[in-house]
C-alpha cells in the first residue's frame, strides 16, 4: 500500500489483477471457504438441546449470543468508512476483498439473530445484557474511530480505527467470546448448528484480522509515527477489554458449564499479548525492504504468532539437523506440524510470512487437523504454503 496507490482514483485500470498480493489471496480464500448461508444451518437439534438447559445455562448463552449479535451489527455498520478510503485509490485487489469482508460481517449479524430468534426464542430488547464497558467500546469508541475516517484519512487515523476494529474488536474480544462459547458447548455434541456457525464465522474473522495486519504494516512503512498511535490505542482499549469480560460474569454467583472469570481473563490477556506479537511482526514487515532479512528475528516473531494462534496447545520449534528447515510442532503425539524453510525467513519480513500463513488458513488447519503437515517455502520469489498431496 503506497502513496501511488491513492492517485488517480477514477482512472480505469488496464493492468492485470495482482493475484499474489495479500488482499487478493484473502479474496480467493473468502470465495472458497466463506460461502456459507446462516439460513441453511440445521437448528432442530439445537432447539431440543436448548429446552434441556437450566435457567442459568440459558441466560449465559443468551447473554453471550446477544453480545455477539450487537457487536457484529455494530461492525457491519461501521466498516463502510474503511471501504470509502480504499475506493479513493487504485487499490482494486483490496476493494474486491472488502466486498467479501462486508458481506461476511452482515452474514454474522444474520447468524446470531437467527440463533436468538429460533433457538433462544427471544426477539425482544436485549440491551440489558450490554454492560457499561461493552457500550463504551461498541457504541462509542469503535464507531467514533471508524467514522472519523470520513474526515481524516491520515495514517494515524487509519491505524487507530484498525486497532479498534480488527485487533481488539474482532481479535481479542471476538476470540475470547468464541472461547467461552466453545468451552460451554464442548462435549456431548450439544447444539451442533450453533457450533458449526461459530466455526465458520471464526474462519471468516481470521481473514479479517490478516487484512488488518496487512494494512497496519503498510501504514507503519509510510509513517514511522504510526507505531506510537498503535501503542497508545492498545493501552487505551485494554481497560475496556477487561471490563467487558469481567462484567459478563458479574450477574452469576456460580457460573455454569465450568466457566470461570479467572480462566477467561487469562485467555483474553493471552490474546492481547498475542496481538502485540502480531503487531511487532507487522512493524518489522513495515520496516523491512527487499533483500535479506534477520532470520532469527523472523523466527521469533513467527513462533510468537503460532503460539498465540494455537493456544492453549503448546508449540515447540526445532531445526531439522543441519537442513535449512524449522519445524513448528503444535501439541504432542500426532500433533500437526508446520515446516518453514530458512530461505523464507531470510528473504521475507515477519509480517509478510504471517500474512501468507493466515491467507492459507494455516491457523484453522493447525487447530482442527491432527497429523497435518504443512510446508512454507519460497518459490519464484514468493511465499508458498503446501500440504502433502493425497
Helices and strands as residue ranges (DSSP letters): G 3-6, H 22-33, G 38-40, H 44-51, H 55-78, H 80-87, H 92-114, I 115-119, G 127-129, H 132-135, I 136-141, H 142-147, G 148-150, H 155-162, I 163-173, H 174-185, H 192-222, H 226-249, G 256-258, H 261-287, H 295-310, E 315-319, E 325-330, E 337-341, H 342-347, H 350-359, H 362-368, E 373-379, E 382-387
